[in-house]
Amino acid sequence: MSLVEINFDGIVGPSHNYAGLSLGNLAATAHAGDISYPRAAALQGLEKMCGNMELGLEQGYFVPLPRPNGDWLEALAVDAATGRNLLATGWSASSMWTANAATVSPAPDTADGRCHLSVANLVTMPHRSHEWPDTLRQLQLAFADRQHFAVHGPVPPCFGDEGAANHMRLTSAHGSAGLEVFVYGRTGGRFPARQHEQASRVVARRHGLDPERVLFIEQSPEAIAAGAFHNDVVAVANEQVLFCHEQAFADPEATYGAIRGRCPGAEVVEVPASAVSLAEAVRSYLFNAQLVTLPEGEQALVIPGEAWDSRVVRAWLDDMIAGNGPIRRIIPVDVRQSMANGGGPACLRLRVVADPSTVDPRFLLNRFKAETMAKIIETHWPEQVDPADLGRENLAISVRKAREALLDALELSELA
Protein backbone atom coordinates (compact mmCIF):
# COMPACT_ATOMS: atom_id res chain seq x y z
CA MET A 1 0.00 0.00 0.00
CA SER A 2 1.41 3.39 -1.04
CA LEU A 3 0.68 6.03 1.61
CA VAL A 4 0.72 9.68 0.57
CA GLU A 5 -0.60 12.89 2.04
CA ILE A 6 -3.97 13.91 0.56
CA ASN A 7 -5.27 17.40 1.24
CA PHE A 8 -9.06 17.51 1.46
CA ASP A 9 -10.27 21.08 0.94
CA GLY A 10 -13.73 22.33 1.79
CA ILE A 11 -15.65 23.72 -1.18
CA VAL A 12 -16.86 27.14 -0.05
CA GLY A 13 -20.63 26.95 0.31
CA PRO A 14 -23.21 29.17 -1.39
CA SER A 15 -24.25 30.66 1.96
CA HIS A 16 -20.76 32.08 2.64
CA ASN A 17 -21.38 35.27 4.62
CA TYR A 18 -19.77 37.69 7.04
CA ALA A 19 -21.93 37.54 10.15
CA GLY A 20 -18.95 37.89 12.52
CA LEU A 21 -19.94 34.98 14.77
CA SER A 22 -16.48 33.78 15.83
CA LEU A 23 -15.29 35.45 19.03
CA GLY A 24 -11.49 35.61 19.05
CA ASN A 25 -11.23 35.45 15.26
CA LEU A 26 -10.17 39.03 14.57
CA ALA A 27 -10.65 38.93 10.80
CA ALA A 28 -14.16 37.50 11.09
CA THR A 29 -15.30 40.08 13.63
CA ALA A 30 -13.62 42.95 11.75
CA HIS A 31 -15.66 42.13 8.62
CA ALA A 32 -18.95 41.50 10.42
CA GLY A 33 -21.80 42.94 8.37
CA ASP A 34 -19.80 43.23 5.15
CA ILE A 35 -21.15 41.89 1.87
CA SER A 36 -19.57 38.55 0.97
CA TYR A 37 -19.01 37.02 -2.45
CA PRO A 38 -19.70 33.26 -2.31
CA ARG A 39 -19.04 32.70 -6.02
CA ALA A 40 -15.66 34.36 -5.90
CA ALA A 41 -14.83 32.60 -2.61
CA ALA A 42 -15.60 29.15 -4.01
CA LEU A 43 -13.65 29.80 -7.20
CA GLN A 44 -10.66 31.05 -5.22
CA GLY A 45 -10.69 27.88 -3.13
CA LEU A 46 -11.02 25.71 -6.22
CA GLU A 47 -8.10 27.52 -7.86
CA LYS A 48 -5.95 26.79 -4.80
CA MET A 49 -6.86 23.10 -5.06
CA CYS A 50 -6.01 23.03 -8.75
CA GLY A 51 -2.71 24.75 -8.02
CA ASN A 52 -1.81 22.02 -5.56
CA MET A 53 -2.69 19.36 -8.12
CA GLU A 54 -0.43 21.06 -10.65
CA LEU A 55 2.38 20.86 -8.09
CA GLY A 56 1.93 17.08 -8.15
CA LEU A 57 0.07 16.81 -4.83
CA GLU A 58 -2.90 14.54 -4.16
CA GLN A 59 -6.06 16.61 -3.72
CA GLY A 60 -9.49 15.79 -2.34
CA TYR A 61 -12.51 17.82 -1.27
CA PHE A 62 -15.58 17.88 0.93
CA VAL A 63 -18.87 19.39 -0.18
CA PRO A 64 -20.70 22.18 1.66
CA LEU A 65 -23.08 21.16 4.43
CA PRO A 66 -26.84 21.70 4.02
CA ARG A 67 -27.67 25.33 4.73
CA PRO A 68 -29.70 26.89 6.13
CA ASN A 69 -29.90 24.17 8.77
CA GLY A 70 -33.63 24.11 9.33
CA ASP A 71 -33.54 21.53 12.15
CA TRP A 72 -31.00 23.64 14.06
CA LEU A 73 -33.01 26.84 13.65
CA GLU A 74 -36.20 25.03 14.67
CA ALA A 75 -34.48 23.67 17.79
CA LEU A 76 -33.51 27.27 18.66
CA ALA A 77 -37.13 28.38 18.08
CA VAL A 78 -35.86 31.07 15.74
CA ASP A 79 -38.60 33.37 14.46
CA ALA A 80 -38.95 36.84 12.96
CA ALA A 81 -38.25 38.47 16.32
CA THR A 82 -35.04 36.52 16.96
CA GLY A 83 -31.75 38.40 16.90
CA ARG A 84 -29.88 38.23 13.61
CA ASN A 85 -26.78 36.63 15.13
CA LEU A 86 -28.77 33.62 16.30
CA LEU A 87 -30.43 33.35 12.91
CA ALA A 88 -27.04 33.51 11.20
CA THR A 89 -25.78 30.47 13.12
CA GLY A 90 -27.99 28.28 10.95
CA TRP A 91 -26.60 29.77 7.72
CA SER A 92 -22.89 29.54 8.49
CA ALA A 93 -20.64 28.16 5.73
CA SER A 94 -17.75 27.61 8.18
CA SER A 95 -17.50 23.91 7.32
CA MET A 96 -15.39 25.10 4.36
CA TRP A 97 -12.51 25.18 6.87
CA THR A 98 -11.92 21.44 6.93
CA ALA A 99 -8.92 21.75 9.24
CA ASN A 100 -11.69 21.73 11.86
CA ALA A 101 -13.51 18.73 10.40
CA ALA A 102 -11.58 16.06 12.30
CA THR A 103 -8.32 14.95 13.85
CA VAL A 104 -6.47 12.38 11.75
CA SER A 105 -3.94 9.76 12.87
CA PRO A 106 -2.36 7.88 9.93
CA ALA A 107 -2.11 4.10 9.93
CA PRO A 108 1.63 3.92 10.79
CA ASP A 109 0.90 5.66 14.12
CA THR A 110 -2.03 3.56 15.35
CA ALA A 111 -2.23 0.29 17.25
CA ASP A 112 -4.49 -1.44 14.72
CA GLY A 113 -2.70 -0.18 11.61
CA ARG A 114 -5.68 1.78 10.32
CA CYS A 115 -6.05 5.50 9.71
CA HIS A 116 -8.26 6.92 12.47
CA LEU A 117 -10.40 10.05 12.15
CA SER A 118 -12.37 11.68 14.99
CA VAL A 119 -14.93 14.26 13.90
CA ALA A 120 -14.54 17.54 15.83
CA ASN A 121 -17.40 18.62 18.11
CA LEU A 122 -16.71 22.39 17.77
CA VAL A 123 -18.85 23.09 20.84
CA THR A 124 -17.23 26.42 21.76
CA MET A 125 -18.91 28.35 18.94
CA PRO A 126 -22.69 27.87 18.42
CA HIS A 127 -22.51 28.45 14.66
CA ARG A 128 -20.09 25.54 14.32
CA SER A 129 -21.44 23.22 16.99
CA HIS A 130 -24.09 21.77 14.66
CA GLU A 131 -21.65 20.87 11.87
CA TRP A 132 -20.42 17.53 13.15
CA PRO A 133 -23.38 15.23 12.22
CA ASP A 134 -23.21 16.21 8.54
CA THR A 135 -19.41 16.26 8.57
CA LEU A 136 -19.44 12.78 10.07
CA ARG A 137 -21.67 11.56 7.24
CA GLN A 138 -19.10 12.73 4.70
CA LEU A 139 -16.20 11.20 6.60
CA GLN A 140 -18.01 7.88 6.86
CA LEU A 141 -18.70 7.95 3.13
CA ALA A 142 -15.25 9.09 1.97
CA PHE A 143 -13.41 6.69 4.29
CA ALA A 144 -15.87 3.80 4.29
CA ASP A 145 -13.19 1.11 3.76
CA ARG A 146 -13.06 -0.33 7.28
CA GLN A 147 -9.99 -2.37 6.49
CA HIS A 148 -8.05 0.88 6.20
CA PHE A 149 -10.04 3.48 8.16
CA ALA A 150 -11.79 3.93 11.49
CA VAL A 151 -14.12 6.95 11.70
CA HIS A 152 -15.14 8.04 15.18
CA GLY A 153 -17.89 10.28 16.47
CA PRO A 154 -17.21 13.45 18.47
CA VAL A 155 -15.55 13.77 21.85
CA PRO A 156 -18.26 14.29 24.53
CA PRO A 157 -19.25 17.98 24.49
CA CYS A 158 -17.97 18.67 28.00
CA PHE A 159 -14.57 19.00 26.28
CA GLY A 160 -14.12 21.34 23.32
CA ASP A 161 -12.43 19.77 20.30
CA GLU A 162 -11.65 21.72 17.12
CA GLY A 163 -9.86 19.07 15.13
CA ALA A 164 -6.67 19.14 13.09
CA ALA A 165 -6.23 22.90 13.47
CA ASN A 166 -4.71 22.04 16.86
CA HIS A 167 -2.82 18.93 15.81
CA MET A 168 0.55 18.48 14.09
CA ARG A 169 2.59 15.49 13.02
CA LEU A 170 6.35 15.15 12.57
CA THR A 171 7.90 12.19 10.78
CA SER A 172 10.78 11.22 8.53
CA ALA A 173 8.24 10.57 5.75
CA HIS A 174 4.44 10.72 5.54
CA GLY A 175 4.17 6.94 5.21
CA SER A 176 6.38 6.26 8.24
CA ALA A 177 5.50 6.28 11.94
CA GLY A 178 5.42 9.78 13.36
CA LEU A 179 5.18 11.95 16.44
CA GLU A 180 1.71 13.42 16.94
CA VAL A 181 1.58 16.79 18.67
CA PHE A 182 -1.69 17.95 20.22
CA VAL A 183 -1.87 21.63 21.14
CA TYR A 184 -4.43 22.79 23.70
CA GLY A 185 -5.30 26.10 25.32
CA ARG A 186 -5.96 27.05 28.92
CA THR A 187 -6.78 30.73 28.72
CA GLY A 188 -6.80 33.47 26.14
CA GLY A 189 -7.76 36.45 28.26
CA ARG A 190 -10.82 38.03 26.66
CA PHE A 191 -11.04 35.21 24.10
CA PRO A 192 -11.92 31.56 24.76
CA ALA A 193 -9.37 28.77 24.48
CA ARG A 194 -11.14 26.41 22.09
CA GLN A 195 -9.11 23.20 22.31
CA HIS A 196 -9.43 21.41 25.65
CA GLU A 197 -6.52 19.30 26.84
CA GLN A 198 -8.79 16.40 27.76
CA ALA A 199 -10.37 16.43 24.30
CA SER A 200 -6.91 15.93 22.80
CA ARG A 201 -6.14 13.12 25.23
CA VAL A 202 -9.43 11.37 24.42
CA VAL A 203 -8.62 11.49 20.70
CA ALA A 204 -5.11 10.12 21.26
CA ARG A 205 -6.45 7.21 23.33
CA ARG A 206 -9.26 6.27 20.96
CA HIS A 207 -6.85 6.38 18.01
CA GLY A 208 -4.59 3.88 19.75
CA LEU A 209 -1.48 6.04 19.72
CA ASP A 210 1.73 4.99 21.44
CA PRO A 211 2.10 7.29 24.51
CA GLU A 212 5.82 7.57 23.71
CA ARG A 213 4.96 8.99 20.29
CA VAL A 214 2.53 11.68 21.49
CA LEU A 215 3.02 15.16 22.94
CA PHE A 216 0.46 17.44 24.55
CA ILE A 217 1.61 21.05 24.32
CA GLU A 218 0.01 24.20 25.72
CA GLN A 219 -0.60 27.03 23.31
CA SER A 220 0.65 30.43 24.45
CA PRO A 221 -2.12 32.45 26.15
CA GLU A 222 -0.59 35.51 24.48
CA ALA A 223 -1.17 33.92 21.08
CA ILE A 224 -4.84 33.21 21.85
CA ALA A 225 -5.30 36.75 23.17
CA ALA A 226 -3.72 38.10 19.98
CA GLY A 227 -6.27 36.28 17.81
CA ALA A 228 -4.63 32.87 17.29
CA PHE A 229 -7.84 31.05 18.11
CA HIS A 230 -6.32 27.83 16.70
CA ASN A 231 -2.72 26.64 16.83
CA ASP A 232 -2.55 26.64 13.02
CA VAL A 233 -2.60 30.44 13.10
CA VAL A 234 0.87 30.42 14.68
CA ALA A 235 2.43 27.04 13.76
CA VAL A 236 2.47 24.41 11.03
CA ALA A 237 4.48 21.19 10.67
CA ASN A 238 5.37 18.92 7.77
CA GLU A 239 7.53 15.81 7.91
CA GLN A 240 10.56 16.84 10.02
CA VAL A 241 9.96 20.61 9.91
CA LEU A 242 8.11 22.70 12.49
CA PHE A 243 7.51 26.27 11.28
CA CYS A 244 6.24 28.50 14.07
CA HIS A 245 6.20 31.91 15.70
CA GLU A 246 8.40 32.55 18.72
CA GLN A 247 5.27 33.12 20.84
CA ALA A 248 3.26 30.13 19.60
CA PHE A 249 3.70 27.94 22.69
CA ALA A 250 3.51 28.54 26.42
CA ASP A 251 6.98 27.02 26.91
CA PRO A 252 8.74 27.08 23.54
CA GLU A 253 12.11 25.70 24.63
CA ALA A 254 10.52 22.73 26.39
CA THR A 255 8.32 22.17 23.35
CA TYR A 256 11.25 22.16 20.93
CA GLY A 257 13.29 19.94 23.23
CA ALA A 258 10.49 17.39 23.55
CA ILE A 259 9.96 17.32 19.78
CA ARG A 260 13.64 16.85 19.05
CA GLY A 261 13.88 14.17 21.73
CA ARG A 262 11.05 12.10 20.29
CA CYS A 263 11.57 12.89 16.61
CA PRO A 264 15.31 12.76 15.87
CA GLY A 265 16.16 14.98 12.95
CA ALA A 266 13.32 17.41 13.58
CA GLU A 267 14.09 20.98 12.48
CA VAL A 268 12.45 24.00 14.10
CA VAL A 269 12.13 27.11 11.95
CA GLU A 270 11.16 29.80 14.44
CA VAL A 271 10.18 33.31 13.37
CA PRO A 272 11.27 35.77 16.08
CA ALA A 273 8.84 38.41 17.30
CA SER A 274 11.52 41.01 16.62
CA ALA A 275 11.21 40.22 12.90
CA VAL A 276 7.46 39.54 12.63
CA SER A 277 5.30 40.61 15.55
CA LEU A 278 2.61 38.31 16.86
CA ALA A 279 0.02 40.84 15.71
CA GLU A 280 1.42 40.83 12.16
CA ALA A 281 1.64 37.05 12.12
CA VAL A 282 -2.06 36.87 12.99
CA ARG A 283 -3.05 39.65 10.59
CA SER A 284 -1.16 38.18 7.64
CA TYR A 285 -1.79 34.50 8.48
CA LEU A 286 1.83 33.68 7.68
CA PHE A 287 1.58 30.38 9.59
CA ASN A 288 -1.91 29.48 8.40
CA ALA A 289 -0.13 28.08 5.38
CA GLN A 290 0.19 24.70 3.74
CA LEU A 291 3.67 23.36 4.34
CA VAL A 292 3.99 20.56 1.78
CA THR A 293 6.55 18.19 0.34
CA LEU A 294 6.74 18.46 -3.44
CA PRO A 295 7.31 15.34 -5.59
CA GLU A 296 10.97 16.24 -6.08
CA GLY A 297 11.44 16.22 -2.30
CA GLU A 298 11.75 19.91 -1.42
CA GLN A 299 9.34 21.62 0.96
CA ALA A 300 7.18 24.53 -0.12
CA LEU A 301 5.05 26.97 1.85
CA VAL A 302 1.68 27.88 0.31
CA ILE A 303 0.80 31.23 1.91
CA PRO A 304 -2.08 33.69 1.56
CA GLY A 305 -1.50 36.76 -0.58
CA GLU A 306 -1.88 38.89 2.53
CA ALA A 307 1.32 37.38 3.97
CA TRP A 308 3.18 37.87 0.70
CA ASP A 309 2.06 41.52 0.60
CA SER A 310 3.36 42.21 4.12
CA ARG A 311 6.70 44.02 3.94
CA VAL A 312 8.09 42.50 7.14
CA VAL A 313 6.85 39.00 6.36
CA ARG A 314 8.26 39.13 2.82
CA ALA A 315 11.61 40.32 4.16
CA TRP A 316 11.78 37.45 6.64
CA LEU A 317 10.78 34.88 4.02
CA ASP A 318 13.41 36.21 1.61
CA ASP A 319 16.07 35.87 4.30
CA MET A 320 14.89 32.34 5.12
CA ILE A 321 15.14 31.22 1.50
CA ALA A 322 18.56 32.85 1.15
CA GLY A 323 19.69 31.02 4.27
CA ASN A 324 19.20 27.63 2.60
CA GLY A 325 16.85 26.31 5.26
CA PRO A 326 14.50 23.32 4.89
CA ILE A 327 11.69 25.37 3.28
CA ARG A 328 12.80 26.12 -0.28
CA ARG A 329 9.79 27.61 -2.07
CA ILE A 330 7.11 30.20 -1.26
CA ILE A 331 3.84 29.97 -3.20
CA PRO A 332 1.34 32.82 -2.63
CA VAL A 333 -2.36 32.12 -3.33
CA ASP A 334 -5.45 34.31 -3.47
CA VAL A 335 -8.04 33.19 -0.91
CA ARG A 336 -9.09 36.70 0.11
CA GLN A 337 -12.76 35.86 0.59
CA SER A 338 -11.84 33.11 3.05
CA MET A 339 -9.23 35.32 4.72
CA ALA A 340 -11.77 38.07 5.35
CA ASN A 341 -13.77 35.55 7.37
CA GLY A 342 -10.72 34.36 9.30
CA GLY A 343 -9.41 31.33 7.40
CA GLY A 344 -6.30 30.95 5.25
CA PRO A 345 -4.88 28.11 3.13
CA ALA A 346 -4.32 25.82 6.12
CA CYS A 347 -7.85 26.32 7.45
CA LEU A 348 -9.27 25.20 4.11
CA ARG A 349 -7.73 21.72 4.17
CA LEU A 350 -7.66 18.49 6.16
CA ARG A 351 -4.52 16.38 5.76
CA VAL A 352 -5.07 12.61 5.47
CA VAL A 353 -2.18 10.20 4.95
CA ALA A 354 -3.62 7.26 3.05
CA ASP A 355 -3.49 5.24 -0.14
CA PRO A 356 -5.75 7.16 -2.57
CA SER A 357 -7.10 3.84 -3.90
CA THR A 358 -8.72 3.20 -0.48
CA VAL A 359 -10.67 6.50 -0.53
CA ASP A 360 -14.09 6.85 -2.19
CA PRO A 361 -13.07 8.29 -5.59
CA ARG A 362 -16.00 10.70 -5.55
CA PHE A 363 -14.05 12.78 -3.02
CA LEU A 364 -10.83 12.96 -5.06
CA LEU A 365 -10.23 15.87 -7.42
CA ASN A 366 -9.14 15.69 -11.04
CA ARG A 367 -9.11 18.23 -13.84
CA PHE A 368 -12.49 17.18 -15.24
CA LYS A 369 -14.19 17.46 -11.85
CA ALA A 370 -12.57 20.82 -11.24
CA GLU A 371 -13.95 22.14 -14.54
CA THR A 372 -17.38 20.74 -13.69
CA MET A 373 -17.33 22.36 -10.25
CA ALA A 374 -16.28 25.69 -11.71
CA LYS A 375 -19.21 25.69 -14.14
CA ILE A 376 -21.68 24.86 -11.38
CA ILE A 377 -20.27 27.53 -9.07
CA GLU A 378 -20.35 30.14 -11.82
CA THR A 379 -23.95 29.22 -12.64
CA HIS A 380 -25.52 28.59 -9.25
CA TRP A 381 -23.52 30.23 -6.44
CA PRO A 382 -24.84 33.67 -5.39
CA GLU A 383 -22.62 36.47 -6.56
CA GLN A 384 -22.97 38.24 -3.22
CA VAL A 385 -24.69 37.88 0.14
CA ASP A 386 -25.58 40.68 2.51
CA PRO A 387 -25.93 39.41 6.10
CA ALA A 388 -29.23 41.26 6.17
CA ASP A 389 -30.52 38.78 3.56
CA LEU A 390 -30.02 35.75 5.82
CA GLY A 391 -33.40 34.26 6.61
CA ARG A 392 -35.03 35.33 3.36
CA GLU A 393 -36.76 32.49 1.55
CA ASN A 394 -35.54 33.40 -1.93
CA LEU A 395 -31.92 33.18 -0.74
CA ALA A 396 -32.60 29.90 1.06
CA ILE A 397 -34.03 28.40 -2.13
CA SER A 398 -31.07 29.62 -4.16
CA VAL A 399 -28.54 28.21 -1.68
CA ARG A 400 -30.25 24.81 -1.51
CA LYS A 401 -30.52 24.51 -5.29
CA ALA A 402 -26.86 25.40 -5.71
CA ARG A 403 -25.77 22.66 -3.33
CA GLU A 404 -28.12 20.15 -4.98
CA ALA A 405 -26.60 20.92 -8.39
CA LEU A 406 -23.13 20.23 -7.03
CA LEU A 407 -24.14 16.99 -5.33
CA ASP A 408 -25.83 15.75 -8.52
CA ALA A 409 -22.73 16.52 -10.61
CA LEU A 410 -20.43 14.73 -8.14
CA GLU A 411 -22.81 11.76 -7.77
CA LEU A 412 -23.14 12.41 -4.04
CA SER A 413 -26.91 12.66 -3.87
CA GLU A 414 -26.99 10.54 -0.69
CA LEU A 415 -25.65 13.63 1.13
CA ALA A 416 -28.69 15.71 0.11
Protein Blocks (a to p, Z undefined) as FASTA:
>chain_A
ZZddddddddddfklccehlaghiaklmmmgoiacdfklmmmmmmmmmmmmmmnopacdd
ddddddddfklmmmnopafklcfklmmmmmpcklmmmmlmpccddfklpmnopacddddf
klmpmklmmmmmmmmmmmmmmmmplklpccdddddfkbccebjmlcccddfbfkbccddd
ddddfbehjaccfbdfklmmmmmmmnopafklcccddddfklmmnopabfklmgccehjb
ccddfklpmblmlmmmmmmmmmghiacddddfklmcfklmmmnommlccddddfkopacd
dddfklmmpmklmmmmmmmmmnopablbdcdddffkmmmnopafklmpccddddfklpcf
klpccfklmmmmmmmmmmmmcfbdcfklgopaklmmmmmmmmmmmmmmnopmkmZZ
